[in-house]
């Protein structure tokens, strides 16, 4: 068995591969492009391309692809071979600097939200040198941004890169006020914890709903679920462990820092967590992780489910986005320091995040909005749809002392003034972790817990970076013009605390009383995607993104259209799948069992008149009533789907799916799930919840 350190990153054209294969001058130019955003000269790009090609061919690659992340939520790739014809009828292997830097895939079939007409097919991919090229399935993958012929972003990477530039620019302004002239760049870092389910592939193949939608649309609860709390951190089953071992190996080959693995709360649910990486790289790695999780699962006769709520009645799957800000000198700006100025700096960045979360709570909610995540948010395993912050008792007391100009702690003799007094020493995790909070401070980072398992982390980090950049800009504008920096700093921090403390909530986010309290505080409770998305095109949010050049207004409005269309399409597919399953499989199965019961009753009657027929009679009667309810609900659902064809306004259509179609789907499911409890297992056409959740042994 190979040592991990011997093969870690072997399929990545990383810094060590660059050093080994590039001339020193070219290596320096490439590092400048990666670290400082400088343009790579065409001549240097040609040298890099040739080195990458030779490296890839040595590893067995025959093709290359510009690997990008369109607004479908998954990755895309078009493979081209390295071969080029020679005069003697043979071929040579070529890969030019131009082919490295730019590609031209067909953009006509990707979502654009009106950014271009259907017949305008041209799109461009542009190399992102900050994310290393890698080999996957024998293909050289070059991470790229994706834009239209007119230059508009058609992907998730481009806005993320722009947002990283925005927060870097504004953070440097603030740091210079504290005398940090040695800092030349600031980057956000992320470690996304990934939850998922593993089920047996043979059972998966028998469930149309899982195949078409990724979640079960029908299914009665099994006798046992997660109520015994016996799965979380439990012993990992051998079949699952074998899967995890191969998954780790494949991820490590790609330089992905997979670190932690364990059983999650629900049966058949698990989690994988990586070590922090720069946000852009972390986003690429997470997309790769989800793809490889699903590929490896099939090799083990399993299916990896990434839907946010694949099973009703047990925990859904989230993705916890652990976010922080660091300098190129190695300082975490969300970690308290040792000196007064370090702690003042920490407090200012903390206040920037607090203000950003409050001012742009709508955007944070939108960044995790999807039809799938709507089923999860607000349930007892996930944060509510209300965006709030947890900062712990220690920091809350410090902020309160600053806000009220009162001494902090029993031993403190003087008032706390930012920039003058050292914050009291406290451990990184001085208070218990609040898993009910959507946005929790955990010592030196914030954990944003609202993402669904299938979400790309690019969206929420684009919002976070841009929102915090805006607050830092406002702070820098004010402090750069201050006559007395320390006084202005103190007053600024105090004002932010006073005006934005209502977004801080250290209590139980699952408690029903929090909904009422949040409303009193003026916090938004955007329960569904159609409720949340209209806020995306509010003036303040358009101004935020356009002023920092993260999105143009056209790009914002296109994404609004795309997200609403996607919501409608997802719910429509689910509704059509329910209709198909109920008409073709479930109702016929119920009728067949009723007929069997009637035949059984007839056979018993032939034995004698005093035979007890109560089981057959009562069960047949109940099932007959339930099949009638199911059929009526089915007809209602079909009628609602017909109505959708006459609604042409996408906003109205999304609301109709939310209010009318989903309600009809719930009514159909309720009748069918009740019928499943009465129908003999041999007649039911699909594997049960019990078989699905406990079938991997």
Number of C-alpha atoms within 10 A of each C-alpha: 3 6 7 12 10 9 15 18 21 17 23 24 24 16 12 10 16 20 14 11 19 18 14 12 10 21 19 13 16 24 18 14 17 17 13 12 14 12 13 19 13 13 11 17 21 20 18 23 19 19 19 24 23 16 20 24 16 10 15 14 20 18 22 25 21 29 24 27 24 21 22 17 16 16 17 13 15 15 14 13 15 18 14 11 11 10 6 6 6 9 12 9 16 15 21 16 17 13 18 25 20 17 19 18 15 14 22 16 9 16 22 25 21 14 20 18 10 13 9 13 16 15 21 21 23 21 20 24 20 19 20 19 23 24 23 17 9 16 20 31 24 26 25 27 25 29 21 22 15 11 11 18 25 29 25 24 25 24 25 26 19 19 27 23 22 24 27 21 18 22 27 19 20 22 20 15 14 14 10 13 11 11 15 16 17 24 20 23 23 26 25 28 23 24 27 27 25 24 24 22 18 14 17 20 14 13 21 18 24 19 13 14 18 21 21 20 23 26 21 19 18 15 7 12 20 14 10 9 13 15 20 17 14 12 11 18 13 11 13 19 14 13 20 20 11 16 20 22 16 22 20 21 21 25 20 24 20 20 13 12 20 19 23 22 24 23 25 23 23 24 19 22 19 20 15 19 19 19 26 24 17 23 25 22 22 22 19 17 22 20 14 17 24 18 15 18 23 14 11 15 15 23 22 25 25 24 25 29 26 24 23 17 15 20 22 29 31 29 26 24 23 21 24 23 24 19 19 13 12 9 13 20 25 24 22 24 18 12 14 17 19 18 23 25 24 20 25 23 24 22 25 23 22 25 23 23 24 23 18 21 22 23 23 28 27 25 25 24 28 24 20 24 26 20 17 26 27 18 16 15 18 24 25 25 25 26 28 24 26 26 22 22 13 16 18 17 14 18 22 18 18 23 19 13 14 15 18 19 11 6 7 11 10 11 14 22 22 25 21 15 15 18 24 14 10 12 9 13 13 13 16 9 16 19 17 21 28 26 27 24 25 21 18 18 22 24 25 24 24 30 31 29 25 24 25 25 29 26 21 23 26 26 26 26 28 28 30 27 26 23 22 26 21 14 22 20 14 14 20 15 10 13 9 10 16 17 15 17 22 20 16 18 23 21 15 17 21 15 11 16 20 17 22 21 20 18 14 14 26 18 12 9 10 16 18 11 11 19 12 10 12 10 19 18 18 21 17 20 24 27 16 22 24 15 19 19 17 11 10 12 19 19 15 18 24 15 14 21 16 25 23 18 17 16 22 19 17 19 23 19 19 19 23 23 17 17 20 23 15 16 20 17 14 23 25 17 19 24 21 15 19 21 15 12 14 24 21 16 20 25 17 15 21 21 13 15 19 16 13 15 18 13 11 16 14 10 9 9 9 8 11 12 16 10 11 18 16 12 17 22 13 15 24 16 14 23 23 14 17 25 19 15 23 23 15 18 25 18 13 19 19 11 14 18 9 9 13 9 8 14 18 14 21 25 17 19 23 19 12 17 25 18 14 21 24 15 18 27 21 17 21 25 17 18 24 24 15 16 19 12 12 9 16 21 18 23 17 20 20 16 14 22 21 16 18 18 11
